[in-house]
Amino acid sequence: MARTTHDREADVYAPGGRTPGMTQADPSPQRFRDLMLDAEPGFEQVMVCVFDIQRHETRTYRTLLDQPDSTVEELAAELERDRSNVNRSLSTLREKGLAERGRRLLDGGGHVYQYTATPLPEATELMHDTLDEWTAYVHARIDEFGDEA
């Protein structure tokens, strides 16, 4: 049987067939519905839906945009959250491709991790790519319904 364009696009989403560096397209169906019902969704609402992250993670992202090379301690103070919660947010943002971690050597020895947000133009492109992956996956699922009938 010939493969459709949707089949080939779905390979990007399929486990093992994903393009390196791409986030998993996993918008929550309820969040997606909520987003569609909002007349003018904001940046944070779109991020929450497309990346399936929490609002506090979008706040962490925005803070990193304003304060690049921040440490967990600095972010925790700025966000008024404890360090363990900020660490979890940063891990999620890194998994989604929205933040990077670098290491700075300390004068007295040792190092500290610093975090920087993915620049906004790259983040918006990533949103487009993630939504495109999800759409391709849904199209492939729809195509499969013909086989099940």
N, CA, C and O atoms as a MOPAC input file, in Angstrom:
PM7 MOZYME 1SCF
protein

 N      0.84400 1    -1.17200 1     0.00000 1
 C      0.00000 1     0.00000 1     0.00000 1
 C      0.89200 1     1.23800 1     0.00000 1
 O      1.88800 1     1.28200 1     0.72100 1
 N      0.54200 1     2.23900 1    -0.80000 1
 C      1.32900 1     3.47500 1    -0.88700 1
 C      1.16500 1     4.29900 1     0.37400 1
 O      0.08800 1     4.37200 1     0.96600 1
 N      2.27200 1     4.91800 1     0.76600 1
 C      2.22900 1     5.76400 1     1.96300 1
 C      1.80300 1     7.16600 1     1.55800 1
 O      2.25300 1     7.69000 1     0.53900 1
 N      0.93900 1     7.76600 1     2.35500 1
 C      0.48100 1     9.12100 1     2.08400 1
 C      1.45800 1    10.12000 1     2.67500 1
 O      2.34700 1     9.76000 1     3.44800 1
 N      1.28100 1    11.37800 1     2.30100 1
 C      2.08800 1    12.45000 1     2.88000 1
 C      1.90800 1    12.46600 1     4.39100 1
 O      2.86000 1    12.68900 1     5.13900 1
 N      0.67100 1    12.22400 1     4.83400 1
 C      0.41600 1    12.21800 1     6.27100 1
 C      1.17100 1    11.09500 1     6.96400 1
 O      1.62400 1    11.26900 1     8.09600 1
 N      1.31900 1     9.93000 1     6.30100 1
 C      2.08900 1     8.83300 1     6.88700 1
 C      3.53400 1     9.25700 1     7.09000 1
 O      4.11300 1     9.02900 1     8.15200 1
 N      4.11900 1     9.88000 1     6.06100 1
 C      5.51000 1    10.30100 1     6.16100 1
 C      5.67900 1    11.37700 1     7.21600 1
 O      6.66000 1    11.36000 1     7.95900 1
 N      4.74100 1    12.31300 1     7.29700 1
 C      4.81700 1    13.35600 1     8.31600 1
 C      4.67600 1    12.75700 1     9.70400 1
 O      5.31700 1    13.22500 1    10.64500 1
 N      3.85100 1    11.73200 1     9.84600 1
 C      3.63000 1    11.11700 1    11.15700 1
 C      4.88300 1    10.40600 1    11.64700 1
 O      5.06200 1    10.24700 1    12.85500 1
 N      5.76400 1     9.96900 1    10.73000 1
 C      7.00600 1     9.31700 1    11.14100 1
 C      7.83600 1    10.23000 1    12.03500 1
 O      8.55300 1     9.75100 1    12.91300 1
 N      7.74500 1    11.54200 1    11.81900 1
 C      8.48800 1    12.48800 1    12.63700 1
 C      8.01300 1    12.38200 1    14.08000 1
 O      8.80800 1    12.52700 1    15.00800 1
 N      6.72200 1    12.13000 1    14.27500 1
 C      6.14900 1    12.06700 1    15.61900 1
 C      6.32600 1    10.69600 1    16.25300 1
 O      6.44100 1    10.58200 1    17.47300 1
 N      6.34900 1     9.65700 1    15.42700 1
 C      6.37400 1     8.29500 1    15.95700 1
 C      7.63700 1     8.04800 1    16.76000 1
 O      8.71900 1     8.48700 1    16.36900 1
 N      7.50900 1     7.33900 1    17.89500 1
 C      8.69900 1     7.02600 1    18.68500 1
 C      9.73300 1     6.31500 1    17.81800 1
 O      9.40700 1     5.39400 1    17.07000 1
 N     10.96200 1     6.74800 1    17.92900 1
 C     12.02800 1     6.14400 1    17.13600 1
 C     12.17400 1     6.77600 1    15.76300 1
 O     13.22500 1     6.63900 1    15.13800 1
 N     11.13700 1     7.47300 1    15.27200 1
 C     11.19600 1     8.08900 1    13.95900 1
 C     11.25400 1     9.59800 1    14.03800 1
 O     11.12700 1    10.28900 1    13.02600 1
 N     11.44500 1    10.10400 1    15.23500 1
 C     11.40400 1    11.53900 1    15.45200 1
 C     12.68400 1    12.21600 1    14.97100 1
 O     13.77100 1    11.63900 1    15.01000 1
 N     12.52500 1    13.42000 1    14.53000 1
 C     13.66000 1    14.21600 1    14.12100 1
 C     14.41300 1    14.68200 1    15.35200 1
 O     13.79100 1    15.20600 1    16.27600 1
 N     15.73600 1    14.51300 1    15.40400 1
 C     16.49100 1    14.96600 1    16.57700 1
 C     16.26700 1    16.45200 1    16.82500 1
 O     16.21600 1    17.25500 1    15.89300 1
 N     16.13400 1    16.79800 1    18.10600 1
 C     15.97300 1    18.19400 1    18.47200 1
 C     14.53900 1    18.67700 1    18.48000 1
 O     14.26700 1    19.78500 1    18.94300 1
 N     13.62200 1    17.88000 1    17.98300 1
 C     12.22600 1    18.29400 1    17.96000 1
 C     11.55200 1    17.83600 1    19.24000 1
 O     11.83700 1    16.75000 1    19.74500 1
 N     10.65700 1    18.66400 1    19.76400 1
 C      9.92800 1    18.27400 1    20.95500 1
 C      8.77300 1    17.38500 1    20.55600 1
 O      8.30600 1    17.42600 1    19.41800 1
 N      8.32200 1    16.59200 1    21.48700 1
 C      7.17300 1    15.74800 1    21.21100 1
 C      5.94000 1    16.63000 1    21.12400 1
 O      5.70900 1    17.47000 1    21.99400 1
 N      5.14900 1    16.44100 1    20.07700 1
 C      3.93400 1    17.21000 1    19.88700 1
 C      2.85000 1    16.60300 1    20.76400 1
 O      2.28800 1    15.55500 1    20.44500 1
 N      2.56800 1    17.26900 1    21.86500 1
 C      1.63500 1    16.66900 1    22.79900 1
 C      0.66000 1    17.66000 1    23.41400 1
 O      0.43000 1    17.62400 1    24.62200 1
 N      0.07100 1    18.56000 1    22.59300 1
 C     -0.88600 1    19.48300 1    23.19300 1
 C     -2.03900 1    18.71000 1    23.83200 1
 O     -2.56500 1    17.76000 1    23.25200 1
 N     -2.41400 1    19.12800 1    25.01900 1
 C     -3.53200 1    18.52300 1    25.73300 1
 C     -4.81800 1    18.84400 1    24.98100 1
 O     -5.05300 1    20.00700 1    24.65000 1
 N     -5.66300 1    17.84000 1    24.69900 1
 C     -6.91600 1    18.11900 1    23.98700 1
 C     -7.77500 1    19.17900 1    24.68400 1
 O     -8.35300 1    20.03900 1    24.01800 1
 N     -7.86400 1    19.12600 1    26.00500 1
 C     -8.67300 1    20.12800 1    26.71900 1
 C     -8.04900 1    21.50900 1    26.59500 1
 O     -8.75500 1    22.49400 1    26.37800 1
 N     -6.73200 1    21.58600 1    26.73200 1
 C     -6.06300 1    22.88400 1    26.59100 1
 C     -6.20300 1    23.41700 1    25.17500 1
 O     -6.34900 1    24.62200 1    24.97000 1
 N     -6.15900 1    22.51300 1    24.19300 1
 C     -6.31900 1    22.92100 1    22.80700 1
 C     -7.72000 1    23.48900 1    22.57800 1
 O     -7.87500 1    24.51800 1    21.92000 1
 N     -8.75200 1    22.81200 1    23.12900 1
 C    -10.12800 1    23.32300 1    23.02500 1
 C    -10.24800 1    24.69100 1    23.69100 1
 O    -10.84200 1    25.61300 1    23.13100 1
 N     -9.68400 1    24.81500 1    24.88200 1
 C     -9.73600 1    26.09300 1    25.59700 1
 C     -9.07400 1    27.19900 1    24.77900 1
 O     -9.57600 1    28.32100 1    24.71500 1
 N     -7.95500 1    26.87500 1    24.16300 1
 C     -7.22900 1    27.85200 1    23.35700 1
 C     -8.07800 1    28.29900 1    22.16500 1
 O     -8.12000 1    29.48300 1    21.83200 1
 N     -8.74800 1    27.34400 1    21.53300 1
 C     -9.57300 1    27.66400 1    20.36800 1
 C    -10.77700 1    28.52500 1    20.74600 1
 O    -11.24700 1    29.32200 1    19.93400 1
 N    -11.27300 1    28.37000 1    21.96300 1
 C    -12.44100 1    29.12900 1    22.40300 1
 C    -12.09700 1    30.54800 1    22.83800 1
 O    -12.97100 1    31.41200 1    22.90100 1
 N    -10.83000 1    30.78500 1    23.13600 1
 C    -10.39400 1    32.11000 1    23.55900 1
 C    -10.25700 1    32.99600 1    22.32500 1
 O     -9.56900 1    32.63700 1    21.36900 1
 N    -10.91400 1    34.15100 1    22.34800 1
 C    -10.89100 1    35.05300 1    21.19100 1
 C     -9.47700 1    35.53300 1    20.87100 1
 O     -9.11100 1    35.64500 1    19.70100 1
 N     -8.68900 1    35.81400 1    21.88900 1
 C     -7.32800 1    36.30100 1    21.68300 1
 C     -6.38800 1    35.67700 1    22.70700 1
 O     -6.03400 1    36.31800 1    23.69700 1
 N     -5.97600 1    34.41900 1    22.47200 1
 C     -5.07900 1    33.77800 1    23.44600 1
 C     -3.73700 1    34.49600 1    23.49200 1
 O     -3.22000 1    34.94400 1    22.46900 1
 N     -3.18700 1    34.59500 1    24.69000 1
 C     -1.89200 1    35.23500 1    24.87000 1
 C     -0.75200 1    34.24600 1    24.68200 1
 O     -0.95600 1    33.04100 1    24.53400 1
 N      0.44300 1    34.79400 1    24.69400 1
 C      1.64700 1    33.99700 1    24.49200 1
 C      1.72200 1    32.84100 1    25.48700 1
 O      2.00300 1    31.70400 1    25.10700 1
 N      1.46900 1    33.13600 1    26.75600 1
 C      1.57300 1    32.09400 1    27.78100 1
 C      0.53000 1    31.00000 1    27.56400 1
 O      0.83500 1    29.82000 1    27.73900 1
 N     -0.69500 1    31.36900 1    27.18700 1
 C     -1.73300 1    30.37300 1    26.93400 1
 C     -1.33200 1    29.44700 1    25.78200 1
 O     -1.54700 1    28.23700 1    25.84500 1
 N     -0.75700 1    30.02000 1    24.74400 1
 C     -0.32900 1    29.21200 1    23.59900 1
 C      0.80500 1    28.28200 1    24.01300 1
 O      0.81200 1    27.11000 1    23.63700 1
 N      1.76200 1    28.79100 1    24.78200 1
 C      2.86700 1    27.94600 1    25.25100 1
 C      2.35400 1    26.77900 1    26.09000 1
 O      2.77400 1    25.63700 1    25.90400 1
 N      1.44700 1    27.07500 1    27.01000 1
 C      0.88100 1    26.04100 1    27.88400 1
 C      0.23000 1    24.94700 1    27.04300 1
 O      0.41100 1    23.76000 1    27.31400 1
 N     -0.52200 1    25.34500 1    26.03100 1
 C     -1.22200 1    24.37900 1    25.18300 1
 C     -0.25100 1    23.59100 1    24.30400 1
 O     -0.26300 1    22.36000 1    24.31700 1
 N      0.57000 1    24.27700 1    23.56100 1
 C      1.42100 1    23.62000 1    22.57000 1
 C      2.46200 1    22.71300 1    23.22000 1
 O      2.69600 1    21.60200 1    22.74500 1
 N      3.08800 1    23.17600 1    24.30300 1
 C      4.15500 1    22.40100 1    24.92900 1
 C      3.67600 1    21.55000 1    26.09900 1
 O      4.45400 1    20.79700 1    26.68400 1
 N      2.39800 1    21.67200 1    26.43900 1
 C      1.82900 1    20.94000 1    27.57600 1
 C      2.65900 1    21.17600 1    28.83500 1
 O      3.10700 1    20.24100 1    29.50000 1
 N      2.84800 1    22.46600 1    29.13700 1
 C      3.58400 1    22.87000 1    30.32900 1
 C      2.64400 1    23.64600 1    31.24400 1
 O      1.51300 1    23.96000 1    30.87200 1
 N      3.12200 1    23.94600 1    32.42800 1
 C      2.33900 1    24.68100 1    33.41900 1
 C      2.58700 1    26.18500 1    33.29200 1
 O      3.59900 1    26.61100 1    32.73500 1
 N      1.66200 1    26.97400 1    33.80800 1
 C      1.81100 1    28.42600 1    33.75600 1
 C      3.08200 1    28.90600 1    34.47400 1
 O      3.73800 1    29.83900 1    34.01300 1
 N      3.42600 1    28.27200 1    35.59600 1
 C      4.64100 1    28.70900 1    36.30600 1
 C      5.88000 1    28.44500 1    35.46400 1
 O      6.88900 1    29.13300 1    35.62200 1
 N      5.82300 1    27.46400 1    34.57600 1
 C      6.96000 1    27.21200 1    33.68500 1
 C      7.06400 1    28.30000 1    32.62000 1
 O      8.16700 1    28.65300 1    32.20100 1
 N      5.92900 1    28.83200 1    32.18000 1
 C      5.98500 1    29.94900 1    31.23300 1
 C      6.53100 1    31.19700 1    31.92700 1
 O      7.24000 1    31.99300 1    31.31200 1
 N      6.20100 1    31.36400 1    33.20500 1
 C      6.75000 1    32.48200 1    33.97700 1
 C      8.26800 1    32.35300 1    34.10300 1
 O      8.99800 1    33.33800 1    33.99200 1
 N      8.72600 1    31.13400 1    34.33500 1
 C     10.16700 1    30.89100 1    34.42400 1
 C     10.82700 1    31.22100 1    33.08700 1
 O     11.89000 1    31.84000 1    33.05500 1
 N     10.20000 1    30.81100 1    31.98500 1
 C     10.73600 1    31.10600 1    30.65500 1
 C     10.84000 1    32.61700 1    30.44100 1
 O     11.87700 1    33.11400 1    30.00200 1
 N      9.76900 1    33.34000 1    30.75100 1
 C      9.75900 1    34.79600 1    30.56200 1
 C     10.84400 1    35.47000 1    31.41700 1
 O     11.50000 1    36.40900 1    30.96700 1
 N     11.02200 1    34.99100 1    32.63100 1
 C     12.04700 1    35.54900 1    33.51500 1
 C     13.42900 1    35.30100 1    32.92500 1
 O     14.29100 1    36.17900 1    32.95900 1
 N     13.63800 1    34.10200 1    32.38600 1
 C     14.93100 1    33.80100 1    31.74800 1
 C     15.18600 1    34.68900 1    30.53300 1
 O     16.32700 1    35.06400 1    30.26300 1
 N     14.12600 1    35.02500 1    29.80100 1
 C     14.29600 1    35.93900 1    28.66600 1
 C     14.83900 1    37.28800 1    29.14800 1
 O     15.71300 1    37.88700 1    28.52100 1
 N     14.29600 1    37.74500 1    30.27400 1
 C     14.69900 1    39.04700 1    30.81200 1
 C     16.02500 1    39.00200 1    31.55400 1
 O     16.72900 1    40.00700 1    31.65000 1
 N     16.36300 1    37.81600 1    32.08300 1
 C     17.57300 1    37.69300 1    32.90200 1
 C     18.38600 1    36.47200 1    32.47200 1
 O     18.43300 1    35.47300 1    33.19000 1
 N     19.02500 1    36.55200 1    31.30200 1
 C     19.81200 1    35.40800 1    30.83000 1
 C     20.96900 1    35.09400 1    31.78200 1
 O     21.41600 1    35.94900 1    32.54600 1
 N     21.43300 1    33.87100 1    31.71600 1
 C     22.53900 1    33.38600 1    32.54300 1
 C     22.21600 1    33.39800 1    34.03700 1
 O     23.10200 1    33.59700 1    34.86700 1
 N     20.94500 1    33.18600 1    34.37300 1
 C     20.52600 1    33.14000 1    35.77800 1
 C     20.82000 1    31.77400 1    36.37900 1
 O     20.78600 1    30.74900 1    35.69700 1
 N     21.10600 1    31.79000 1    37.66700 1
 C     21.26800 1    30.54300 1    38.41600 1
 C     19.91000 1    30.16500 1    39.01100 1
 O     18.98400 1    30.97600 1    39.02800 1
 N     19.80100 1    28.94000 1    39.49400 1
 C     18.56700 1    28.48900 1    40.13700 1
 C     18.24800 1    29.39400 1    41.32300 1
 O     17.10100 1    29.79100 1    41.52600 1
 N     19.27600 1    29.71100 1    42.10000 1
 C     19.07300 1    30.56500 1    43.27800 1
 C     18.52700 1    31.93600 1    42.88700 1
 O     17.61600 1    32.45000 1    43.53500 1
 N     19.08300 1    32.52700 1    41.83000 1
 C     18.61400 1    33.84100 1    41.37400 1
 C     17.17300 1    33.76700 1    40.86900 1
 O     16.35600 1    34.64100 1    41.15900 1
 N     16.87700 1    32.72100 1    40.11700 1
 C     15.51200 1    32.55300 1    39.61600 1
 C     14.52500 1    32.32400 1    40.75200 1
 O     13.42600 1    32.88000 1    40.74800 1
 N     14.91200 1    31.51800 1    41.71000 1
 C     14.02700 1    31.23500 1    42.84500 1
 C     13.68200 1    32.52900 1    43.58000 1
 O     12.53200 1    32.73200 1    43.97100 1
 N     14.65700 1    33.39200 1    43.76700 1
 C     14.41500 1    34.67200 1    44.44100 1
 C     13.49400 1    35.55600 1    43.59900 1
 O     12.55400 1    36.15700 1    44.11900 1
 N     13.76900 1    35.62800 1    42.30900 1
 C     12.97000 1    36.47700 1    41.41600 1
 C     11.52600 1    35.98400 1    41.30200 1
 O     10.59100 1    36.78400 1    41.29600 1
 N     11.35300 1    34.67300 1    41.21200 1
 C     10.01900 1    34.07700 1    41.02200 1
 C      9.28100 1    33.83800 1    42.34200 1
 O      8.09400 1    33.50800 1    42.35700 1
 N     10.01400 1    34.01200 1    43.45200 1
 C      9.45200 1    33.74200 1    44.77700 1
 C      8.92100 1    32.31000 1    44.87100 1
 O      7.79400 1    32.05700 1    45.29500 1
 N      9.79700 1    31.38100 1    44.45000 1
 C      9.49400 1    29.95100 1    44.50100 1
 C     10.71300 1    29.25000 1    45.07800 1
 O     11.82100 1    29.78500 1    45.04100 1
 N     10.50700 1    28.04900 1    45.61200 1
 C     11.67900 1    27.37300 1    46.16400 1
 C     12.52800 1    26.76200 1    45.04800 1
 O     12.05600 1    26.51200 1    43.93900 1
 N     13.78600 1    26.53500 1    45.38400 1
 C     14.76100 1    26.08500 1    44.38000 1
 C     14.38000 1    24.76200 1    43.73200 1
 O     14.60300 1    24.58500 1    42.53400 1
 N     13.81500 1    23.83100 1    44.48600 1
 C     13.46200 1    22.53300 1    43.90500 1
 C     12.36800 1    22.68900 1    42.83500 1
 O     12.40500 1    22.00700 1    41.81000 1
 N     11.41200 1    23.57100 1    43.06600 1
 C     10.37300 1    23.81500 1    42.06200 1
 C     10.94900 1    24.50200 1    40.82600 1
 O     10.57900 1    24.17400 1    39.69800 1
 N     11.84500 1    25.44400 1    41.04100 1
 C     12.48800 1    26.12300 1    39.91300 1
 C     13.32000 1    25.12000 1    39.12500 1
 O     13.31900 1    25.15700 1    37.89500 1
 N     14.02600 1    24.23000 1    39.80400 1
 C     14.80300 1    23.19000 1    39.12400 1
 C     13.92100 1    22.32700 1    38.23900 1
 O     14.29200 1    22.01900 1    37.10600 1
 N     12.75000 1    21.93000 1    38.74600 1
 C     11.82400 1    21.11600 1    37.94700 1
 C     11.33700 1    21.88800 1    36.72100 1
 O     11.25700 1    21.34000 1    35.62200 1
 N     11.01400 1    23.16300 1    36.92400 1
 C     10.58800 1    23.99400 1    35.79100 1
 C     11.67800 1    24.07900 1    34.73400 1
 O     11.40700 1    23.96900 1    33.53800 1
 N     12.91200 1    24.27600 1    35.18300 1
 C     14.03500 1    24.37400 1    34.25100 1
 C     14.25000 1    23.05600 1    33.50900 1
 O     14.55300 1    23.06100 1    32.31600 1
 N     14.09800 1    21.94500 1    34.19600 1
 C     14.22700 1    20.63500 1    33.53100 1
 C     13.18200 1    20.48800 1    32.43900 1
 O     13.48600 1    20.02700 1    31.33800 1
 N     11.95800 1    20.87600 1    32.74200 1
 C     10.88000 1    20.79900 1    31.74400 1
 C     11.18300 1    21.70800 1    30.56300 1
 O     11.04500 1    21.29600 1    29.41100 1
 N     11.59100 1    22.93300 1    30.83900 1
 C     11.90600 1    23.86600 1    29.75600 1
 C     13.04500 1    23.34800 1    28.88800 1
 O     13.00800 1    23.49900 1    27.66700 1
 N     14.04700 1    22.74600 1    29.49900 1
 C     15.15900 1    22.17700 1    28.73200 1
 C     14.68200 1    21.01000 1    27.87200 1
 O     15.08200 1    20.89400 1    26.71300 1
 N     13.82300 1    20.13900 1    28.43100 1
 C     13.28500 1    19.00300 1    27.66900 1
 C     12.50100 1    19.47900 1    26.45700 1
 O     12.51400 1    18.82900 1    25.41200 1
 N     11.82100 1    20.60500 1    26.59100 1
 C     10.99200 1    21.13900 1    25.50900 1
 C     11.78700 1    22.00200 1    24.53500 1
 O     11.24100 1    22.48300 1    23.54200 1
 N     13.07600 1    22.20000 1    24.81500 1
 C     13.91100 1    23.01300 1    23.93200 1
 C     13.76000 1    24.50900 1    24.15600 1
 O     14.09800 1    25.30600 1    23.28200 1
 N     13.25200 1    24.89600 1    25.32400 1
 C     12.98900 1    26.30600 1    25.60600 1
 C     14.04000 1    26.95600 1    26.50000 1
 O     13.96600 1    28.15600 1    26.76800 1
 N     15.00900 1    26.18600 1    26.95900 1
 C     16.08100 1    26.74100 1    27.79400 1
 C     17.32900 1    25.89400 1    27.63300 1
 O     17.26700 1    24.71400 1    27.28800 1
 N     18.46200 1    26.52800 1    27.89100 1
 C     19.74700 1    25.83900 1    27.84800 1
 C     20.47800 1    26.06200 1    29.16500 1
 O     20.27000 1    27.06500 1    29.84800 1
 N     21.33000 1    25.11500 1    29.50400 1
 C     22.11400 1    25.21700 1    30.72600 1
 C     23.58500 1    25.31200 1    30.36200 1
 O     24.09100 1    24.55000 1    29.53700 1
 N     24.25700 1    26.25900 1    30.99100 1
 C     25.69800 1    26.40500 1    30.82500 1
 C     26.35900 1    26.32100 1    32.18900 1
 O     25.68800 1    26.35000 1    33.22000 1
 N     27.65100 1    26.22000 1    32.18300 1
 C     28.39200 1    26.09500 1    33.43700 1
 C     29.38600 1    27.24100 1    33.54800 1
 O     30.12400 1    27.53900 1    32.60900 1
 N     29.39000 1    27.87300 1    34.71100 1
 C     30.34800 1    28.94700 1    34.97700 1
 C     31.25900 1    28.48900 1    36.10100 1
 O     30.79800 1    28.04400 1    37.15200 1
 N     32.56200 1    28.60600 1    35.86500 1
 C     33.53500 1    28.22900 1    36.89300 1
 C     33.60900 1    29.32300 1    37.94500 1
 O     33.60700 1    30.51200 1    37.62700 1
 N     33.67200 1    28.91200 1    39.17700 1
 C     33.76600 1    29.85400 1    40.28900 1
 C     35.23300 1    30.12400 1    40.61000 1
 O     36.07800 1    29.24500 1    40.43900 1
 N     35.53700 1    31.32500 1    41.07100 1
 C     36.91200 1    31.71300 1    41.39200 1
 C     37.54300 1    30.79600 1    42.43300 1
 O     38.72100 1    30.45400 1    42.33600 1
 N     36.76000 1    30.40300 1    43.42000 1
 C     37.29000 1    29.56200 1    44.49100 1
 C     37.27200 1    28.08400 1    44.16800 1
 O     37.53600 1    27.25900 1    45.04300 1
 N     36.96700 1    27.73500 1    42.93600 1
 C     36.85400 1    26.33700 1    42.53400 1
 C     35.39400 1    25.93400 1    42.44200 1
 O     34.52400 1    26.58700 1    43.01800 1
 N     35.13600 1    24.89200 1    41.73800 1
 C     33.77600 1    24.42900 1    41.53700 1
 C     33.09600 1    25.18900 1    40.40100 1
 O     33.73500 1    25.93700 1    39.66100 1
 N     31.79600 1    24.98000 1    40.28400 1
 C     31.04400 1    25.64000 1    39.21800 1
 C     29.59400 1    25.84900 1    39.65300 1
 O     29.13000 1    25.28800 1    40.64600 1
 N     28.90800 1    26.66600 1    38.88300 1
 C     27.48600 1    26.90800 1    39.09200 1
 C     26.82600 1    26.82100 1    37.70900 1
 O     27.40200 1    27.24500 1    36.70700 1
 N     25.61600 1    26.26900 1    37.67400 1
 C     24.88100 1    26.20900 1    36.41400 1
 C     24.12600 1    27.51100 1    36.19800 1
 O     23.54800 1    28.07900 1    37.12400 1
 N     24.14700 1    27.96600 1    34.95500 1
 C     23.40900 1    29.15700 1    34.56300 1
 C     22.46300 1    28.76400 1    33.43300 1
 O     22.79400 1    27.92700 1    32.59300 1
 N     21.30600 1    29.36700 1    33.42600 1
 C     20.27000 1    29.02100 1    32.46200 1
 C     19.91200 1    30.22300 1    31.60400 1
 O     19.86300 1    31.36000 1    32.07300 1
 N     19.66800 1    29.93900 1    30.35100 1
 C     19.29000 1    30.97000 1    29.39400 1
 C     18.10300 1    30.46800 1    28.58600 1
 O     18.06600 1    29.30700 1    28.17800 1
 N     17.13600 1    31.34500 1    28.36000 1
 C     15.96100 1    30.98700 1    27.56500 1
 C     16.32800 1    30.90500 1    26.08700 1
 O     17.19700 1    31.63600 1    25.61000 1
 N     15.67300 1    30.02900 1    25.38800 1
 C     15.77100 1    30.01100 1    23.93300 1
 C     15.21000 1    31.34600 1    23.45300 1
 O     14.13100 1    31.74400 1    23.89100 1
 N     15.91700 1    32.05300 1    22.55800 1
 C     15.41600 1    33.35400 1    22.10500 1
 C     13.98200 1    33.25100 1    21.56400 1
 O     13.59300 1    32.23900 1    20.98000 1
 N     13.22300 1    34.30200 1    21.77100 1
 C     11.81600 1    34.30500 1    21.40300 1
 C     11.55400 1    33.91000 1    19.94700 1
 O     10.64200 1    33.12000 1    19.70300 1
 N     12.31300 1    34.42300 1    18.96400 1
 C     12.05400 1    33.98900 1    17.58300 1
 C     12.20800 1    32.47100 1    17.39700 1
 O     11.43600 1    31.84900 1    16.66700 1
 N     13.20900 1    31.88500 1    18.06100 1
 C     13.39800 1    30.43100 1    17.97700 1
 C     12.28400 1    29.69500 1    18.71300 1
 O     11.83800 1    28.64000 1    18.26300 1
 N     11.83300 1    30.23500 1    19.83300 1
 C     10.75600 1    29.60900 1    20.60100 1
 C      9.44100 1    29.62900 1    19.81000 1
 O      8.69200 1    28.65300 1    19.82300 1
 N      9.16800 1    30.73300 1    19.12900 1
 C      7.93100 1    30.78400 1    18.34100 1
 C      8.02000 1    29.81100 1    17.16100 1
 O      7.02900 1    29.18000 1    16.79700 1
 N      9.20900 1    29.69400 1    16.56900 1
 C      9.38900 1    28.71200 1    15.48700 1
 C      9.19300 1    27.29700 1    16.02500 1
 O      8.59100 1    26.45400 1    15.35900 1
 N      9.69500 1    27.04100 1    17.21600 1
 C      9.52000 1    25.74700 1    17.85500 1
 C      8.03900 1    25.46200 1    18.11700 1
 O      7.58500 1    24.32700 1    17.97300 1
 N      7.29200 1    26.50100 1    18.50200 1
 C      5.83600 1    26.33100 1    18.67100 1
 C      5.19600 1    25.91000 1    17.35500 1
 O      4.38400 1    24.98600 1    17.32000 1
 N      5.56400 1    26.58900 1    16.28000 1
 C      5.03700 1    26.22700 1    14.95800 1
 C      5.39000 1    24.77700 1    14.61100 1
 O      4.52900 1    24.00500 1    14.18900 1
 N      6.65600 1    24.41900 1    14.79000 1
 C      7.11100 1    23.06500 1    14.45800 1
 C      6.37400 1    22.01600 1    15.29200 1
 O      5.96100 1    20.97800 1    14.77400 1
 N      6.21300 1    22.29500 1    16.57900 1
 C      5.54300 1    21.34600 1    17.47100 1
 C      4.08800 1    21.18000 1    17.07300 1
 O      3.57700 1    20.06100 1    17.03300 1
 N      3.42500 1    22.27300 1    16.78100 1
 C      2.02400 1    22.19900 1    16.36300 1
 C      1.90000 1    21.49700 1    15.01400 1
 O      0.95300 1    20.74200 1    14.79500 1
 N      2.85100 1    21.74100 1    14.10500 1
 C      2.84100 1    21.04700 1    12.81100 1
 C      3.00300 1    19.53600 1    12.99900 1
 O      2.33500 1    18.74900 1    12.32700 1
 N      3.89400 1    19.13200 1    13.91600 1
 C      4.07200 1    17.70000 1    14.20100 1
 C      2.77900 1    17.09300 1    14.71800 1
 O      2.36000 1    16.02100 1    14.28300 1
 N      2.15800 1    17.79100 1    15.64600 1
 C      0.91900 1    17.29200 1    16.23200 1
 C     -0.17700 1    17.18800 1    15.17800 1
 O     -0.92400 1    16.21000 1    15.14900 1
 N     -0.27100 1    18.19300 1    14.31300 1
 C     -1.26500 1    18.18300 1    13.24200 1
 C     -1.01600 1    17.01000 1    12.29600 1
 O     -1.96100 1    16.33300 1    11.89100 1
 N      0.23500 1    16.76400 1    11.94400 1
 C      0.56500 1    15.62900 1    11.07200 1
 C      0.16400 1    14.31400 1    11.73200 1
 O     -0.35500 1    13.41300 1    11.07400 1
 N      0.40700 1    14.21300 1    13.02500 1
 C      0.03100 1    13.00500 1    13.76200 1
 C     -1.48800 1    12.81400 1    13.73200 1
 O     -1.97100 1    11.70700 1    13.49100 1
 N     -2.23000 1    13.87900 1    13.97400 1
 C     -3.70000 1    13.78000 1    13.96400 1
 C     -4.19200 1    13.42300 1    12.56300 1
 O     -5.09800 1    12.60200 1    12.42000 1
 N     -3.60800 1    14.02500 1    11.53200 1
 C     -3.99400 1    13.67500 1    10.15100 1
 C     -3.74300 1    12.19200 1     9.87200 1
 O     -4.56700 1    11.52400 1     9.24800 1
 N     -2.61200 1    11.68800 1    10.33600 1
 C     -2.30300 1    10.26600 1    10.13100 1
 C     -3.32300 1     9.38500 1    10.85700 1
 O     -3.75300 1     8.36300 1    10.32100 1
 N     -3.70900 1     9.77600 1    12.06300 1
 C     -4.71800 1     9.01600 1    12.81200 1
 C     -6.05300 1     9.04200 1    12.06500 1
 O     -6.73600 1     8.02000 1    11.98500 1
 N     -6.42700 1    10.19000 1    11.52400 1
 C     -7.66900 1    10.30600 1    10.76000 1
 C     -7.61300 1     9.39500 1     9.55000 1
 O     -8.59300 1     8.71500 1     9.24500 1
 N     -6.47400 1     9.36700 1     8.84900 1
 C     -6.31400 1     8.49000 1     7.67500 1
 C     -6.49800 1     7.03700 1     8.04700 1
 O     -7.02200 1     6.25600 1     7.25300 1
 N     -6.07500 1     6.66000 1     9.24600 1
 C     -6.21200 1     5.26300 1     9.69500 1
 C     -7.65900 1     4.86000 1     9.92700 1
 O     -7.98400 1     3.67400 1     9.87600 1
 N     -8.52300 1     5.81500 1    10.17800 1
 C     -9.92600 1     5.49200 1    10.42800 1
 C    -10.56600 1     4.81900 1     9.22200 1
 O    -11.46300 1     3.99000 1     9.37400 1
 N    -10.10600 1     5.17400 1     8.02100 1
 C    -10.62700 1     4.53700 1     6.80400 1
 C    -10.30000 1     3.04600 1     6.78100 1
 O    -11.08400 1     2.25200 1     6.26000 1
 N     -9.14500 1     2.65200 1     7.34300 1
 C     -8.73500 1     1.26100 1     7.38200 1
 C     -9.54500 1     0.47000 1     8.39200 1
 O     -9.72100 1    -0.73800 1     8.23400 1
 N    -10.04200 1     1.13500 1     9.43000 1
 C    -10.76700 1     0.45600 1    10.50300 1
 C    -12.24300 1     0.23700 1    10.16400 1
 O    -12.88700 1    -0.64400 1    10.73400 1
 N    -12.77200 1     1.02500 1     9.24800 1
 C    -14.21100 1     0.97400 1     8.94400 1
 C    -14.61700 1    -0.25300 1     8.18400 1
 O    -15.79500 1    -0.42000 1     7.86500 1

